[in-house]
Amino acid sequence: MSIEIKDNIVVKYVPELGIDEITIPEGVTEIAPRVFMASNLYKVNFPESLKKIGESAFEFSRNLQYAHLPDGVEELGERCFAVTGIHEVNIPKSVTVLHKAVFDGCMGYDTLVIPGHVKEIGELVFSANRGMRTVVLEEGIEKIGRRAFNGNPDLEELNFPRSIKEVDAYAFDGSGAPKKVTIPGTVKKVWDELLCGNMGVREVILEEGVEEIGVRSFAYCSKLECVSLPRSLKTLAFRAFSGCTNLKSIELPDGLTEIPDYAFYACRHLTEITIPDSVKKIGSNAFCGCGRLEKVNMPADVEIGELAFDGTLVK
């Protein structure tokens, strides 16, 4: 046999010429780290007894296309299927956390469904899955880690479940996200740098219930044109929409008390803005570089920071 098993753990694999499919026998409960790393395997048949796949177990097995996981698997080690060609990602029912970079660099599929029994998607888990176009996040998912979907330029469809509680910075950096993104009202604060640098999003809708937009949440979304803000919104953070060069329309709700520094810096297509009466301060450089901005309706007693309208057509 081309695999060596000790105490129900696969500890070694010796490739055989012309063999690109293996069956791991029943009774095996674990695959040790890096055992099949950089193998030429095309298909792996796992036993129902399997509980754990170790770190980098199949990493760089670029020919690997079929690796259906049994429901009894409880843990997938970091990078265990990174840089493979698997055609389908199935996540066993016992897996609640996807560890760092488990499926980083996979190229074999275009649709991904992450079931609700997964509570946390870790850092870089689905980074650089360049063929991926559709992602469905089912209800139950609570956290998405840093750069979890980083570098997926073909990503077209994405949904946030109402169960989501936390999304780390740059989770979707470099992704061609859907034209329309909706943040559910169960999210009280839009996470810092949520879509910062995203190259695909054109419209953002924040449902009623959202109260705060974090630091650089939508900064440098170069194709973002339209944003719908709820009446419940109370706070904008530093550079919330900075560098959204195609932003054409945004209606600020009554209830905001401050437009922070650099909030709309270099929003070059913004031509008109109404500042609600509740706003007491406009921060420095808030609208600096908005070259087409020529009409601003604002309260008479509002405090205006340094260079707030520098580089605009406002008189």
N, C-alpha and C positions, 0 to 999 in steps of 0.2 A: 504494500500500500504506500502511496506517495505522501501520506500524512502520518505523523507520529503523535500518539495520544498517551498522556500520563494523567492518572487520577481524573479521568473524564474531561481533560483539558487538551485541546489541540495545541501542541507546543512547537511543531516543526512541519514544514512542507517542502518536499523535494520535487521540483517540476519534472515531468516526463515528456519526452519528445512526442509531439502530436496529440497530447491530451490537454484539452482546454475546458473540460467539465469534470467536476468532482462531486461526490456525494459524501457528506460527513455523516457517519453512522449514528443511529439512535443511542442514547446514553451519554453522549457528549453534552456537557453543560456550559462549556466556555471555550472561546477561541482566544489564545494569548495575544498580546500586542505584537504587531508587525509580522505575524506568521506568513501571511500571503502578500506582503507588501511588494509592489512592482511585479506581480505575477502576470502570466499571459492568459489567465483564466477568462473564459467567456461566460460560464454559468456555474453557479454554486447551489447545491441542494442542501438546505439546512435541516437538521433533525428537530422534531417537536420538543425534544428535551432541552434545547439550547436556551440559556438564560443570559449570557453576557458575551459581547464581542469587544475585544480589547482595542486599545488605542492604536490607530494606524494599521489595523489588521489587514485591510485590503487597499490601503492608500497607494496611488499611482498604478493600480491595475487597470490600465486604460482600456483594455478590451472587455472588461467585465460589464455585461449588459443585463444579466438575469440573476437576481439575488433576492428572492422573495423571503421575507422574514416571518417566522412563525409567531403566533400571538404570545407564546410564553417568554419571549425575549424581554428582559427587564432593563437592560442597560446597553447603550451604544457608546463605546469609548470615543474620545476626541479623535477626529479625522479618520474614523474607521472606514468610511467609504469615500474619502476625499479624492478628487481627480480620477474618477472612474467614468464609465459610460453607461451606467445603469439606466434602463428605460422606464423604470417605475419606482417611485419612492413609496413604500408602504411602512407605516409606523405601527409596531405592535401595540396592543391595547394596554400592556403593562408599562409602557414607556411614558413617563410624565414630563421628563426633562430631556431636551435634545442638547447634548454637550457641544462644546466649541468645535466648529468647523466639520461636523460629522459628514455633511454632504457638500463641502466646499469644492468648487471646481468641477461639478458634475455636468455633463453635456448631453445626456441621452433622452431628456423628456421636455415637453413644453407645457404641461399642466401639473400643478401641485396642489393637493388637498391635504391640509394639516388638520387632523381630527381634534375635537375638543378635549379629549383626554390628555393631550399634551398641554401642560400648563405654562411651560417656559421654553422659548426658542432661544438658544444661547448665541454667543458671539460668533459671527461668520458662518453660521450653520449652512445657509444656502447662498453664500457669496459666490459670485462669478459663475452662476449657472446660466450661461449665456444663451442657451436655447429656450429658456423658460419664458412663457408668455402670460400664463394665467396662474394666479395664486388665490386659493380660497382658504381663509382662516376661519375655522368653525367656532361657534359659541363654546366658551370654556377656556380658550386661550387667554392667559393673563399677562404674559410678559414677552417682549421681543427684544433681544439683546443687541448690543452695539454691532453695527455693520452686518447684521444677520442676512440682509438681502442686498448687500453692497455689490455694485458692479454687475448689474443685470440689465443691460441696455435694451433688451427685447421685451421686458416686462410690460404688459399692456393692461392687465386687470388685477385689481387688488381690493380687498374689503377689510374693514376693521370690525371685529365683532364687538358687541356691547359689553362683553366680559373683560375686554382689555383694560389693564390697569397701568401698565408701564411700557414705554418704548424708549430704549436707550438712544443716545446721540448717533446720528449718521446711519441709522438702521437701513435706510433706503438710498444712501449716497450713491450717485452714479447710476441709478436705475431709471429706465424709461417708464416711469409709473403711469397709471391710467390717466386719461384726460381729466377725469373727475374723481376727486377724493372726498369722502364724507367722514367727518369725525363725529361719533355718536355723543349725545348729550350726557351720557354716563361719565364721560371724561371731563373732569372739572378743569384740569390744566392740560393744554396741548404741550407735549413734551419738548424740552429744549432740543433744537436742531433736528426736529422730526424729519422734515423733508429737505433740509439744507443742502443746496447744490443739486437737487433733483432736476433732471433734464426733460422730463416728460409731462408733468402735471400742468394742466391748463385752467382747471377750475377747482376751488376748494369751498366746501360747505361745512360750516360748523353748526351742529344742531343746537337747539335751545337746551340750555343746561351748562354748556361750556362757559367758564368764567374767566379763564386766563390763557393767554398765548405766550409760550416761553421764549427764551433767548434764541434768536435766529431760527425759530421754528420753520419758517418758510423762506428764509433768506436765500438769495441767489437761485431761485427757481426761475430760470431765464424765460420759460414759456408761459408762466402763470399770468392769466389775463383777468380773471374775475374771482372775487372772494366774497362769500356771503357770511356775515357775522351775526350772531344771535343777540337778542336784547339782554340776555343774561351776562354778556361779556363785560368784565369790569377792569381788566388789566392787560396791557400790552407790554412785553418786555423788550429789552435792548435789541435793536436790529431785527425785529420780528419779520419784516418784509423787505429788508435792505437788499438792494441789488436785483429786485424783481423787475427787470427792464421792460417787460411787456405788460405789466399790470395796468389795466385801463380803467377799472371800476372798483370802488370799494366804498361802502356806506358804513360809517362809524356809528355805533349805537349810543344813545343817551345812557349815561351810567359810567362811561369812561371818565377818569379824572385827569389822566396825563397821557400825552403822546411822547414816548421816551426818546432818548438820543438815538439818532440814525434809524428810526423806526421805518421810514420809507425812503431812505437814502438811495439815490440813483434809480428811482422808479421813473424812467424816462418817458413812458407813454401816459403817465397820469396827467390829466389836463385840468381836473377840477376836484376839490375836496371840501366837504362840509365838516367843520369841527363842532361837535355838539356842545350845548351850553354847560354841560357837566364838567367839561375839560377845563382845568385851571392852569395847566402848564404844557407848553410845547417845547420839547428838549432840544439841545444843540444838534444842528445838522439833521434834524428830523426829516426835512424834505429837501435837503441839499442835493443838488444834481438832478432834480426832477425838471429837466430842460423844457418840457411842454406845459408845465403847471402854470396857469395864468389866472385862475380864479379860486380864491379861498374864502369860504364863509366861516367866520369864527366869532366867538364872544368878544365883546369890547374889552373886557378886563383880564383876558388871558395873558399869562406870562410867557414871553417868547425867548427862547434860548439863543445863544450865539450861533450865527450862520444857519439858523433854522430853515430859511428859504433862499439861501445862497445858491446861485446858479439856476434859478427859476425865472419865470416871466412875471412873478408877483411884484407889484409896485409897492 
